Amino acid sequence: MGGILYNSSELPTFTLTGLPGLENSQHWMFLLLGTLYIVSIVGNALILFIVKEEQSLHQPMYYFLSLLSVNDLGVSFSTLPTVLATFCFHLRKISFDSCMAQMFFIHFFSFMESGVLLVMSFDRYVAICNPLHYTTMLTDSRVVCMGLWVITRSFCMVFPLPFLLKRLYFCKANILSHAYCLHPDLIHLPCGDITVNNIFGLIIVVSTFGLDSALILFSYVLILHSVLAIASREERLKTFNTCVSHLCAVLIFYVPMVGVSMTARYGRHAPLLVHTVMSLIYLFVPPMLNPVIYSIKTKEIRRRLVRMLVGTKF
């Protein structure tokens, strides 16, 4: 389809999309997504508050959990403006710079979540396989360094993406498949050669999601080996139970991500609604479920939540 050529001196605008085929139900969709936003924002804010207030939670595991909650809040606030505009106010136009900024933050927090899950798996590995060295290996300074490494790596990976897109020509209708800007969606719109963008995108995915998932799997192989070496069945279950929350967080992050990737690669002829729903699950479900899972499975957080709800101290 023909159109106007855009370059860096005349930046294009993009058109956001709600749910294809369900245009008359957009308000109901926003009520659903609004509920997910509220659960995510309130839940992660409560996790941060409880970890800050409870002295018993001032440990590496809960510092990493706090970083995960900050990351989930970042994901929620990155998508909120355009989702609100699209589903509630039917405002579908977004400028090039705004789209690039949103794309940067969405992917930054996605890569960061993968890194946080990796350092959390290392925390579980040390706690179970080397418990006597836990406090000496995971000192406060090392925890800070690991957190800074996660943030710096994510920033360096995502920073070039807007500039790689800005150098290209846009000559299509520039209609996006979602209510927010994602790099895999934007990369199909330019008319020029996108080889460099594709290669760089593949490199950062393999060096983050691919490497992180492999290392997480390897850490759990070592953890499982140590757990199975424990003689008592009750102790084995008790020890492995400390990893359940993290395992759930890993699954609810990586399973939707793999689903989105498989749909994009092999489901090109699938209805656009399928792609949109898979993307919504990937971006909305983990930030909502992470605080729920850790609130249920972590005794200290659960007790503090109960105390807050009943308004008593014990």
C-alpha positions as CSV (number, residue, x, y, z in Angstrom):
1,M,0.0,0.0,0.0
2,G,1.4,3.4,-1.0
3,G,1.8,6.3,1.3
4,I,4.0,9.2,2.3
5,L,7.7,8.7,2.7
6,Y,9.0,9.7,6.1
7,N,12.6,10.1,7.3
8,S,14.3,11.5,10.3
9,S,13.4,15.1,9.2
10,E,9.7,14.3,9.0
11,L,8.9,11.8,11.7
12,P,5.7,9.7,11.3
13,T,2.9,9.2,13.6
14,F,1.5,5.8,14.5
15,T,-2.0,4.5,14.9
16,L,-2.7,2.3,18.0
17,T,-5.1,-0.7,17.8
18,G,-7.4,-2.0,20.5
19,L,-9.0,-5.4,20.2
20,P,-9.7,-6.2,16.5
21,G,-13.3,-7.2,15.9
22,L,-14.3,-6.1,19.4
23,E,-14.5,-2.4,18.9
24,N,-17.9,-2.1,20.6
25,S,-16.5,-3.8,23.7
26,Q,-13.5,-1.5,24.3
27,H,-14.9,0.0,27.5
28,W,-15.5,-3.4,29.0
29,M,-12.0,-4.4,28.0
30,F,-10.6,-1.3,29.8
31,L,-12.5,-2.3,32.9
32,L,-10.8,-5.7,32.8
33,L,-7.4,-4.2,32.1
34,G,-8.0,-1.5,34.7
35,T,-8.6,-4.2,37.3
36,L,-5.3,-5.9,36.3
37,Y,-3.6,-2.5,36.6
38,I,-5.0,-1.9,40.1
39,V,-4.0,-5.4,41.3
40,S,-0.6,-5.0,39.9
41,I,0.1,-1.5,41.2
42,V,-1.4,-2.0,44.6
43,G,0.1,-5.5,45.0
44,N,3.7,-4.5,44.1
45,A,3.5,-1.3,46.1
46,L,2.4,-3.4,49.2
47,I,5.4,-5.8,48.6
48,L,7.8,-2.8,48.6
49,F,6.2,-1.3,51.7
50,I,6.3,-4.6,53.6
51,V,9.9,-5.4,52.7
52,K,10.8,-1.9,53.8
53,E,9.0,-2.0,57.1
54,E,9.8,-5.6,58.2
55,Q,13.3,-6.0,59.6
56,S,13.1,-9.8,59.2
57,L,12.8,-9.3,55.4
58,H,16.0,-7.2,55.0
59,Q,17.7,-10.1,53.3
60,P,19.1,-10.6,49.7
61,M,16.1,-12.7,48.7
62,Y,13.7,-9.9,49.5
63,Y,15.9,-7.2,48.1
64,F,15.7,-9.0,44.8
65,L,11.9,-9.4,45.3
66,S,11.7,-5.6,45.8
67,L,13.6,-5.1,42.5
68,L,11.1,-7.4,40.8
69,S,8.3,-5.4,42.2
70,V,9.8,-2.1,41.0
71,N,10.2,-3.7,37.6
72,D,6.6,-4.8,37.5
73,L,5.5,-1.3,38.4
74,G,7.6,0.0,35.6
75,V,5.9,-2.4,33.1
76,S,2.5,-1.3,34.3
77,F,3.2,2.4,34.1
78,S,4.9,2.0,30.7
79,T,1.7,0.7,29.0
80,L,-0.9,2.6,31.1
81,P,-1.0,5.9,29.1
82,T,-1.7,4.5,25.7
83,V,-3.9,1.7,26.9
84,L,-6.0,4.3,28.8
85,A,-6.1,6.5,25.7
86,T,-7.0,3.7,23.3
87,F,-9.6,1.8,25.3
88,C,-11.2,4.6,27.3
89,F,-10.9,7.8,25.2
90,H,-10.5,6.3,21.7
91,L,-7.4,8.3,21.1
92,R,-5.3,6.2,18.8
93,K,-2.6,8.5,17.4
94,I,0.9,8.6,19.0
95,S,3.9,10.6,17.9
96,F,7.1,9.0,16.8
97,D,9.1,10.2,19.8
98,S,6.4,9.1,22.3
99,C,6.2,5.7,20.6
100,M,10.0,5.3,20.8
101,A,10.0,6.3,24.4
102,Q,7.3,3.8,25.3
103,M,9.0,1.1,23.3
104,F,12.2,1.7,25.1
105,F,10.7,1.5,28.6
106,I,8.5,-1.6,27.8
107,H,11.5,-3.6,26.5
108,F,13.9,-2.2,29.1
109,F,11.7,-3.5,31.9
110,S,11.1,-6.8,30.0
111,F,14.9,-7.4,29.7
112,M,15.3,-6.3,33.3
113,E,12.7,-8.8,34.6
114,S,14.6,-11.6,32.9
115,G,17.8,-10.4,34.7
116,V,16.1,-10.1,38.0
117,L,14.8,-13.7,37.7
118,L,18.3,-14.8,36.9
119,V,19.9,-13.2,40.0
120,M,17.0,-14.5,42.1
121,S,17.8,-18.0,40.9
122,F,21.4,-17.5,41.9
123,D,20.2,-16.4,45.4
124,R,18.2,-19.7,45.6
125,Y,21.2,-21.7,44.4
126,V,23.5,-20.2,47.1
127,A,20.8,-20.6,49.8
128,I,20.3,-24.3,49.1
129,C,23.6,-25.5,47.7
130,N,26.0,-23.4,49.9
131,P,23.9,-22.3,52.9
132,L,26.9,-21.8,55.2
133,H,28.4,-19.2,52.8
134,Y,25.1,-17.5,52.0
135,T,25.7,-14.4,54.2
136,T,29.4,-14.0,53.0
137,M,28.6,-14.5,49.3
138,L,25.5,-12.3,49.1
139,T,26.6,-9.3,51.1
140,D,24.7,-6.0,50.8
141,S,27.3,-4.6,48.5
142,R,27.2,-7.6,46.2
143,V,23.4,-7.4,46.1
144,V,23.6,-3.8,45.0
145,C,26.2,-4.6,42.3
146,M,24.0,-7.4,41.0
147,G,21.1,-5.1,40.8
148,L,23.1,-2.4,39.0
149,W,24.4,-5.0,36.6
150,V,20.8,-6.0,35.7
151,I,19.8,-2.4,35.2
152,T,22.9,-1.5,33.2
153,R,22.7,-4.5,30.9
154,S,19.0,-3.8,30.1
155,F,19.7,-0.2,29.4
156,C,22.6,-1.0,27.1
157,M,20.6,-3.6,25.2
158,V,17.6,-1.4,24.5
159,F,19.2,2.0,24.1
160,P,20.2,1.5,20.4
161,L,16.7,0.4,19.3
162,P,15.0,3.9,18.8
163,F,18.0,5.2,16.9
164,L,18.0,2.1,14.6
165,L,14.4,2.7,13.8
166,K,14.7,6.5,13.4
167,R,17.2,6.1,10.5
168,L,14.6,4.1,8.4
169,Y,12.0,5.3,6.0
170,F,8.3,4.8,6.8
171,C,5.9,4.7,3.8
172,K,3.0,2.6,5.0
173,A,-0.2,3.4,7.0
174,N,1.8,2.9,10.2
175,I,-1.0,1.0,12.0
176,L,0.3,-0.9,15.0
177,S,-1.1,-4.2,16.2
178,H,-1.4,-3.2,19.8
179,A,-2.4,-0.4,22.1
180,Y,1.3,0.2,22.8
181,C,4.5,0.3,20.9
182,L,6.7,-2.8,20.6
183,H,9.8,-3.3,18.6
184,P,8.6,-6.5,16.8
185,D,5.5,-4.6,15.7
186,L,7.3,-1.4,14.6
187,I,10.0,-3.3,12.6
188,H,7.5,-4.4,10.0
189,L,6.5,-0.8,9.1
190,P,9.6,0.7,7.5
191,C,10.1,0.4,3.7
192,G,13.9,0.3,3.8
193,D,16.4,-2.4,4.6
194,I,15.8,-3.7,8.2
195,T,18.6,-6.3,8.2
196,V,20.6,-4.5,10.8
197,N,17.5,-4.1,13.0
198,N,16.7,-7.8,12.7
199,I,20.2,-9.0,13.5
200,F,20.6,-6.6,16.5
201,G,17.1,-7.7,17.7
202,L,18.1,-11.4,17.5
203,I,21.4,-10.7,19.3
204,I,19.8,-9.0,22.3
205,V,17.1,-11.6,22.6
206,V,19.6,-14.5,22.6
207,S,22.0,-12.7,24.9
208,T,19.3,-11.8,27.4
209,F,16.3,-14.1,27.4
210,G,18.1,-17.1,25.8
211,L,21.2,-16.9,28.1
212,D,19.1,-16.0,31.3
213,S,16.7,-18.9,30.8
214,A,19.6,-21.4,30.2
215,L,21.4,-20.2,33.4
216,I,18.1,-20.4,35.4
217,L,17.6,-23.9,34.2
218,F,21.2,-24.8,35.0
219,S,20.8,-23.4,38.5
220,Y,17.7,-25.5,39.1
221,V,19.5,-28.6,37.9
222,L,22.1,-28.0,40.7
223,I,19.4,-27.1,43.2
224,L,17.4,-30.3,42.4
225,H,20.6,-32.3,42.7
226,S,21.2,-30.9,46.2
227,V,17.6,-31.3,47.3
228,L,17.5,-35.0,46.3
229,A,20.7,-35.6,48.3
230,I,18.8,-34.7,51.5
231,A,17.8,-37.9,53.3
232,S,14.6,-36.8,54.9
233,R,11.6,-36.5,52.6
234,E,10.1,-33.8,54.8
235,E,13.3,-31.8,54.7
236,R,13.5,-32.2,50.9
237,L,10.0,-30.7,50.5
238,K,10.6,-27.9,53.0
239,T,13.8,-27.0,51.2
240,F,12.4,-27.1,47.7
241,N,9.3,-25.1,48.9
242,T,11.6,-22.1,49.3
243,C,11.9,-22.1,45.5
244,V,8.3,-22.5,44.5
245,S,7.5,-18.7,44.4
246,H,10.5,-18.1,42.1
247,L,9.7,-21.0,39.9
248,C,6.1,-19.7,39.5
249,A,7.5,-16.2,38.6
250,V,9.8,-17.7,36.0
251,L,7.0,-19.7,34.4
252,I,4.5,-16.9,34.2
253,F,7.2,-14.7,32.6
254,Y,8.8,-17.1,30.1
255,V,5.7,-19.2,29.1
256,P,3.8,-16.1,27.7
257,M,7.0,-14.8,26.2
258,V,7.5,-18.1,24.3
259,G,3.9,-18.0,23.3
260,V,4.2,-14.5,21.9
261,S,7.4,-15.5,20.0
262,M,5.8,-18.7,18.6
263,T,2.7,-16.9,17.5
264,A,4.7,-14.1,15.8
265,R,6.9,-16.7,13.9
266,Y,4.5,-19.5,13.1
267,G,1.1,-17.9,13.5
268,R,1.3,-15.2,10.8
269,H,-2.0,-16.3,9.3
270,A,-3.7,-16.4,12.7
271,P,-6.3,-13.7,13.4
272,L,-4.9,-10.4,14.6
273,L,-6.9,-10.8,17.8
274,V,-4.8,-13.9,18.7
275,H,-1.6,-11.8,18.5
276,T,-3.1,-9.0,20.5
277,V,-4.4,-11.3,23.3
278,M,-1.0,-13.1,23.6
279,S,0.7,-9.7,23.9
280,L,-1.7,-8.6,26.6
281,I,-1.1,-11.8,28.6
282,Y,2.7,-11.3,28.3
283,L,2.6,-7.7,29.6
284,F,-0.3,-7.8,32.1
285,V,-0.2,-11.3,33.7
286,P,3.3,-11.4,35.3
287,P,3.1,-7.9,37.1
288,M,-0.3,-8.9,38.4
289,L,0.5,-12.5,39.6
290,N,4.0,-11.9,41.0
291,P,2.8,-10.1,44.2
292,V,-0.1,-12.5,44.6
293,I,2.2,-15.5,44.4
294,Y,4.8,-14.1,46.8
295,S,2.1,-12.9,49.2
296,I,0.6,-16.4,49.4
297,K,3.9,-18.4,49.5
298,T,5.9,-16.1,51.8
299,K,4.9,-16.5,55.4
300,E,6.4,-13.1,56.6
301,I,4.6,-11.2,53.8
302,R,1.4,-13.0,54.4
303,R,1.4,-12.4,58.1
304,R,2.1,-8.7,57.6
305,L,-0.7,-8.4,55.1
306,V,-3.1,-10.1,57.5
307,R,-2.0,-7.7,60.2
308,M,-2.7,-4.7,57.9
309,L,-6.1,-6.0,57.0
310,V,-7.3,-6.7,60.5
311,G,-5.6,-3.7,62.0
312,T,-4.0,-5.6,64.9
313,K,-0.4,-6.3,66.0
314,F,0.8,-9.6,67.2
